[in-house]
Amino acid sequence: MNFRLVRSRSSVPRARALLRARLGEWRVGQETVETAELLLSELVTNAVRVVVPGDRMIGVRIECRERGAWLRLEVSDAGDGRPEVRWPDELETGGRGLLIVDALAFCWGVKERPAGIGKTIWAEVVTPAAVPAPTMAGPSVMS
């Protein structure tokens, strides 16, 4: 699923709603939906805040991989530079977005956009389907 958003604070809840609808179609579990919504919110918020030339839009891509075992979220913007995880003081009201992404995502990163303008920040979430069932070492005690 791909869509574009205007650079506005109203795009954050719009992105969450589109994500929630798609994950509902894919029958993704509630815990994964909540994690993905928070991750996407942080990535879109960062893209809204970055300084870009003109009226460039934000690109969002949501992909389910390996038969539902992985969920990949990508947010692209036309801004320069690479985002870095910050460690803000406790009194600062912002700057924790990538700390949240780092804590919740299985993995995440930044890649240059193919056209050479801006970047894409991506984050991946492992869905419960990817967690192997525990194996029993010995006979079961249940009868």
Contact map, one row per residue, 1 for C-alpha under 8 A:
11100000000000000000000000000000000000000000000000000000000011100000000000000000000000000000000000000000000000000000000000000000000000000000000
11110000000000000000000000000000000000000000000000000000001111000000000000000000000000000000000000000000000000000000000000000000000000000000000
11111000000000000000000000000000000000000000000000000000001110000000000000000000000000000000000000000000000000000000000000000000000000000000000
01111100000000000000000000000000000000000000000000000000111100000000000000000000000000000000000000000000000000000000000000000000000000000000000
00111110001000100000000000000000000000000000000000000000111100000000000000000000000000000000000000000000000000000000000000000000000000000000000
00011111001000000000000000000000000000000000000000000001110000000000000000000000000000000000000000000000000000000000000000000000000000000000000
00001111101000000000000000000000000000000000001110000011110000000000000000000000000000000000000000000000000000000000000000000000000000000000000
00000111111100000000000000000000000000000000000100000000000000000000000000000000000000000000000000000000000000000000000000000000000000000000000
00000011111100000000000000000000000000000000100100000000000000000000000000000000000000000000000000000000000000000000000000000000000000000000000
00000001111111000000000000000000000000000000000000000000000000000000000000000000000000000000000000000000000000000000000000000000000000000000000
00001111111111100000000000000000000000000001000000000000000000000000000000000000000000000000000000000000000000000000000000000000000000000000000
00000001111111110000000000000000000000001001100000000000000000000000000000000000000000000000000000000000000000000000000000000000000000000000000
00000000011111111000000000000000000000001000000000000000000000000000000000000000000000000000000000000000000000000000000000000000000000000000000
00000000011111111100000000000000000000000000000000000000000000000000000000000000000000000000000000000000000000000000000000000000000000000000000
00001000001111111110000000000000000000011001000000000000000000000000000000000000000000000000000000000000000000000000000000000000000000000000000
00000000000111111111000000000000000010011000000000000000000000000000000000000000000000000000000000000000000000000000000000000000000000000000000
00000000000011111111100000000000000000000000000000000000000000000000000000000000000000000000000000000000000000000000000000000000000000000000000
00000000000001111111110000000000000000000000000000000000000000000000000000000000000000000000000000000000000000000000000000000000000000000000000
00000000000000111111111000000000000010000000000000000000000001000000000000000000000000000000000000000000000000000000000000000000000000000000000
00000000000000011111111100000000100010000000000000000000000000000000000000000000000000000000000000000000000000000000000000000000000000000000000
00000000000000001111111110000000000000000000000000000000000000000000000000000000000000000000000000000000000000000000000000000000000000000000000
00000000000000000111111111000000000000000000000000000000000000000000000000000000000000000000000000000000000000000000000000000000000000000000000
00000000000000000011111111110000100000000000000000000000000000000000000000000000000000000000000000000000000000000000000000000000000000000000000
00000000000000000001111111110000000000000000000000000000000000000000000000000000000000000000000000000000000000000000000000000000000000000000000
00000000000000000000111111110000000000000000000000000000000000000000000000000000000000000000000000000000000000000000000000000000000000000000000
00000000000000000000011111110000000000000000000000000000000000000000000000000000000000000000000000000000000000000000000000000000000000000000000
00000000000000000000001111111000000000000000000000000000000000000000000000000000000000000000000000000000000000000000000000000000000000000000000
00000000000000000000001111111101100000000000000000000000000000000000000000000000000000000000000000000000000000000000000000000010000000000000000
00000000000000000000000000111111100000000000000000000000000000000000000000000000000000000000000000000000000000000000000000000011000000000000000
00000000000000000000000000011111110000000000000000000000000000000000000000000000000000000000000000000000000000000000000000000000000000000000000
00000000000000000000000000001111111000000000000000000000000000000000000000000000000000000000000000000000000000000000000000000000000000000000000
00000000000000000000000000011111111100000000000000000000000000000000000000000000000000000000000000000000000000000000000000001011000000000000000
00000000000000000001001000011111111110000000000000000000000000000000000000000000000000000000000000000000000000000000000000000000000000000000000
00000000000000000000000000000111111111000000000000000000000000000000000000000000000000000000000000000000000000000000000000000000000000000000000
00000000000000000000000000000011111111100000000000000000000000000000000000000000000000000000000000000001000000000000000000001000000000000000000
00000000000000000000000000000001111111110000000000000000000000000000000010000000000000000000000000000000000000000000000000001000000000000000000
00000000000000010011000000000000111111111000000000000000000000000000000000000000000000000000000000000000000000000000000000000000000000000000000
00000000000000000000000000000000011111111100000000000000000000000000000000000000000000000000000000000000000000000000000000000000000000000000000
00000000000000000000000000000000001111111110000000000000000000000000000000000000000000000000000000011001100000000000000000100000000000000000000
00000000000000110000000000000000000111111111000000000000000000000000000010100000000000000000000000000000000000000000000000000000000000000000000
00000000000110110000000000000000000011111111100000000000000000000000000000000000000000000000000000000000000000000000000000000000000000000000000
00000000000000000000000000000000000001111111110000000000000000000000000000000000000000000000000011011000000000000000000000000000000000000000000
00000000000000000000000000000000000000111111111000000000000000000000000000100000000000000000000011000000000000000000000010000000000000000000000
00000000001100100000000000000000000000011111111100000000010000000000000000100000000000000000000000000000000000000000000000000000000000000000000
00000000100100000000000000000000000000001111111110000000000000000000000000000000000000000000000000000000000000000000000000000000000000000000000
00000000000000000000000000000000000000000111111111000000000000000000000000000000000000000000000010000000000000000000000000000000000000000000000
00000010000000000000000000000000000000000011111111000000010000000000000000111000000000000000000000000000000000000000000000000000000000000000000
00000011100000000000000000000000000000000001111111000000010000000000000000000000000000000000000000000000000000000000000000000000000000000000000
00000010000000000000000000000000000000000000111111100000000000000000000000000000000000000000000000000000000000000000000000000000000000000000000
00000000000000000000000000000000000000000000011111110000000000000000000000001010000000000000000000000000000000000000000000000000000000000000000
00000000000000000000000000000000000000000000000011111000000000000000000000000011000000000000000000000000000000000000000000000000000000000000000
00000000000000000000000000000000000000000000000001111111000000000000000000001111000000000000000000000000000000000000000000000000000000000000000
00000000000000000000000000000000000000000000000000111111000000000000000000000110000000000000000000000000000000000000000000000000000000000000000
00000000000000000000000000000000000000000000000000011111000000000000000000000000000000000000000000000000000000000000000000000000000000000000000
00000010000000000000000000000000000000000000000000011111100000000000000000000000000000000000000000000000000000000000000000000000000000000000000
00000110000000000000000000000000000000000000000000011111110000000000000000001100000000000000000000000000000000000000000000000000000000000000000
00011110000000000000000000000000000000000000000000000011111000000000000000001100000000000000000000000000000000000000000000000000000000000000000
00011110000000000000000000000000000000000001001100000001111100000000000000111100000000000000000000000000000000000000000000000000000000000000000
01111000000000000000000000000000000000000000000000000000111110000000000001111000000000000000000000000000000000000000000000000000000000000000000
01111000000000000000000000000000000000000000000000000000011111000000000011110000000000000000000000000000000000000000000000000000000000000000000
11100000000000000000000000000000000000000000000000000000001111100000000111100000000000000000000000000000000000000000000000000000000000000000000
11000000000000000010000000000000000000000000000000000000000111110000001111000000000000000000000000000000000000000000000000000000000000000000000
10000000000000000000000000000000000000000000000000000000000011111000001110000000000000000000000000000000000000000000000000000000000000000000000
00000000000000000000000000000000000000000000000000000000000001111111111100000000000000000000000000000000000000000000000000000000000000000000000
00000000000000000000000000000000000000000000000000000000000000111111111100000000000000000000000000000000000000000000000000000000000000000000000
00000000000000000000000000000000000000000000000000000000000000011111110000000000000000000000000000000000000000000000000000000000000000000000000
00000000000000000000000000000000000000000000000000000000000000011111110000000000000000000000000000000000000000000000000000000000000000000000000
00000000000000000000000000000000000000000000000000000000000000011111111000000000000000000000000000000000000000000000000000000010110000000000000
00000000000000000000000000000000000000000000000000000000000000011111111000000000000000000000000000000000000000000000000000000111110000000000000
00000000000000000000000000000000000000000000000000000000000000011111111100000000000000000000000000000000000000000000000000011110010000000000000
00000000000000000000000000000000000000000000000000000000000001111001111110000000000000000000000000000000000000000000000000011110000000000000000
00000000000000000000000000000000000000000000000000000000000011111000011111000000000000000000000000000000000000000000000001111000000000000000000
00000000000000000000000000000000000100010000000000000000000111100000001111100000000000000000000000000000000000000000000001110000000000000000000
00000000000000000000000000000000000000000000000000000000001111000000000111110000000000000000000000000000000000000000000111100000000000000000000
00000000000000000000000000000000000000010011001000000000011110000000000011111000000000000000000000000000000000000000000111000000000000000000000
00000000000000000000000000000000000000000000001000000000011100000000000001111100000000000000000000000000000000001000011110000000000000000000000
00000000000000000000000000000000000000000000001001010001111000000000000000111110000000000000000000000000000000000000011100000000000000000000000
00000000000000000000000000000000000000000000000000011001110000000000000000011111000000000000000000000000000000000000111000000000000000000000000
00000000000000000000000000000000000000000000000001111000000000000000000000001111100000000000000000000000000000000000111000000000000000000000000
00000000000000000000000000000000000000000000000000110000000000000000000000000111110000000000000000000000000000000000111000000000000000000000000
00000000000000000000000000000000000000000000000000000000000000000000000000000011111000000000000000000000000000000000010000000000000000000000000
00000000000000000000000000000000000000000000000000000000000000000000000000000001111100000000000000000000000001000000001000000000000000000000000
00000000000000000000000000000000000000000000000000000000000000000000000000000000111110000000000000000000000001000000000000000000000000000000000
00000000000000000000000000000000000000000000000000000000000000000000000000000000011111000000000001000000000000000000000000000000000000000000000
00000000000000000000000000000000000000000000000000000000000000000000000000000000001111100000000111100000000000000000000000000000000000000000000
00000000000000000000000000000000000000000000000000000000000000000000000000000000000111110000001101100000000000000000000000000000000000000000000
00000000000000000000000000000000000000000000000000000000000000000000000000000000000011111000001100100000000000000000000000000000000000000000000
00000000000000000000000000000000000000000000000000000000000000000000000000000000000001111111011100000000000000000000000000000000000000000000000
00000000000000000000000000000000000000000000000000000000000000000000000000000000000000111111000000000000000000000000000000000000000000000000000
00000000000000000000000000000000000000000000000000000000000000000000000000000000000000011111100000000000000000000000000000000000000000000000000
00000000000000000000000000000000000000000000000000000000000000000000000000000000000000011111100000000000000000000000000000000000000000000000000
00000000000000000000000000000000000000000000000000000000000000000000000000000000000000011111111000000000000000000000000000000000000000000000000
00000000000000000000000000000000000000000000000000000000000000000000000000000000000000000111111000000000000000000000000000000000000000000000000
00000000000000000000000000000000000000000000000000000000000000000000000000000000000000010001111110000000000000000000000000000000000000000000000
00000000000000000000000000000000000000000000000000000000000000000000000000000000000001110001111111000000000000000000000000000000000000000000000
00000000000000000000000000000000000000000000000000000000000000000000000000000000000011110000011111110000000000000000000000000000000000000000000
00000000000000000000000000000000000000000110010000000000000000000000000000000000000010000000011111111000000000000000000000000000000000000000000
00000000000000000000000000000000000000000110000000000000000000000000000000000000000111000000001111111100000000000000000000000000000000000000000
00000000000000000000000000000000000000000000000000000000000000000000000000000000000011100000000111111110000000000000000000000000000000000000000
00000000000000000000000000000000000000100100000000000000000000000000000000000000000000000000000111111111000000000000000000000000000000000000000
00000000000000000000000000000000000000100100000000000000000000000000000000000000000000000000000011111111100100000000000000100000000000000000000
00000000000000000000000000000000000000000000000000000000000000000000000000000000000000000000000001111111101100000000000000000000000000000000000
00000000000000000000000000000000000000000000000000000000000000000000000000000000000000000000000000111111100000000000000000000000000000000000000
00000000000000000000000000000000001000100000000000000000000000000000000000000000000000000000000000011111110000000000000000001000000000000000000
00000000000000000000000000000000000000100000000000000000000000000000000000000000000000000000000000001111111100000000000000111000000000000000000
00000000000000000000000000000000000000000000000000000000000000000000000000000000000000000000000000000001111100000000000000111100000000000000000
00000000000000000000000000000000000000000000000000000000000000000000000000000000000000000000000000000100111110000000000000111000000000000000000
00000000000000000000000000000000000000000000000000000000000000000000000000000000000000000000000000001100111111000000000011110000000000000000000
00000000000000000000000000000000000000000000000000000000000000000000000000000000000000000000000000000000001111100000000011100000000000000000000
00000000000000000000000000000000000000000000000000000000000000000000000000000000011000000000000000000000000111110000001111000000000000000000000
00000000000000000000000000000000000000000000000000000000000000000000000000000000000000000000000000000000000011111000001110000000000000000000000
00000000000000000000000000000000000000000000000000000000000000000000000000000000000000000000000000000000000001111101111100000000000000000000000
00000000000000000000000000000000000000000000000000000000000000000000000000010000000000000000000000000000000000111111111100000000000000000000000
00000000000000000000000000000000000000000000000000000000000000000000000000000000000000000000000000000000000000011111100000000000000000000000000
00000000000000000000000000000000000000000000000000000000000000000000000000000000000000000000000000000000000000001111100000000000000000000000000
00000000000000000000000000000000000000000000000000000000000000000000000000000000000000000000000000000000000000011111110000000000000000000000000
00000000000000000000000000000000000000000000000000000000000000000000000000000111000000000000000000000000000000011111111000000000000000000000000
00000000000000000000000000000000000000000000000000000000000000000000000000011111100000000000000000000000000000011001111100000000000000000000000
00000000000000000000000000000000000000000000000000000000000000000000000000011111010000000000000000000000000001111000111110000000000000000000000
00000000000000000000000000000000000000000000000000000000000000000000000001111000000000000000000000000000000001111000011111000000000000000000000
00000000000000000000000000000000000000000010000000000000000000000000000001110000000000000000000000000000000111100000001111100000000000000000000
00000000000000000000000000000000000000000000000000000000000000000000000111100000000000000000000000000000000111000000000111110000000000000000000
00000000000000000000000000000000000000100000000000000000000000000000000111000000000000000000000000001000111110000000000011111000000000000000000
00000000000000000000000000000000000000000000000000000000000000000000011110000000000000000000000000000000111100000000000001111100000000000000000
00000000000000000000000000000001001100000000000000000000000000000000011100000000000000000000000000000001111000000000000000111110000000000000000
00000000000000000000000000000000000000000000000000000000000000000000111000000000000000000000000000000000010000000000000000011111111000000000000
00000000000000000000000000011001000000000000000000000000000000000001111000000000000000000000000000000000000000000000000000001111111000000000000
00000000000000000000000000001001000000000000000000000000000000000000100000000000000000000000000000000000000000000000000000000111111000000000000
00000000000000000000000000000000000000000000000000000000000000000001100000000000000000000000000000000000000000000000000000000111111100000000000
00000000000000000000000000000000000000000000000000000000000000000001110000000000000000000000000000000000000000000000000000000111111100000000000
00000000000000000000000000000000000000000000000000000000000000000000000000000000000000000000000000000000000000000000000000000111111110000000000
00000000000000000000000000000000000000000000000000000000000000000000000000000000000000000000000000000000000000000000000000000000111111000000000
00000000000000000000000000000000000000000000000000000000000000000000000000000000000000000000000000000000000000000000000000000000001111100000000
00000000000000000000000000000000000000000000000000000000000000000000000000000000000000000000000000000000000000000000000000000000000111110000000
00000000000000000000000000000000000000000000000000000000000000000000000000000000000000000000000000000000000000000000000000000000000011111000000
00000000000000000000000000000000000000000000000000000000000000000000000000000000000000000000000000000000000000000000000000000000000001111111000
00000000000000000000000000000000000000000000000000000000000000000000000000000000000000000000000000000000000000000000000000000000000000111110000
00000000000000000000000000000000000000000000000000000000000000000000000000000000000000000000000000000000000000000000000000000000000000011111000
00000000000000000000000000000000000000000000000000000000000000000000000000000000000000000000000000000000000000000000000000000000000000011111100
00000000000000000000000000000000000000000000000000000000000000000000000000000000000000000000000000000000000000000000000000000000000000010111111
00000000000000000000000000000000000000000000000000000000000000000000000000000000000000000000000000000000000000000000000000000000000000000011111
00000000000000000000000000000000000000000000000000000000000000000000000000000000000000000000000000000000000000000000000000000000000000000001111
00000000000000000000000000000000000000000000000000000000000000000000000000000000000000000000000000000000000000000000000000000000000000000001111
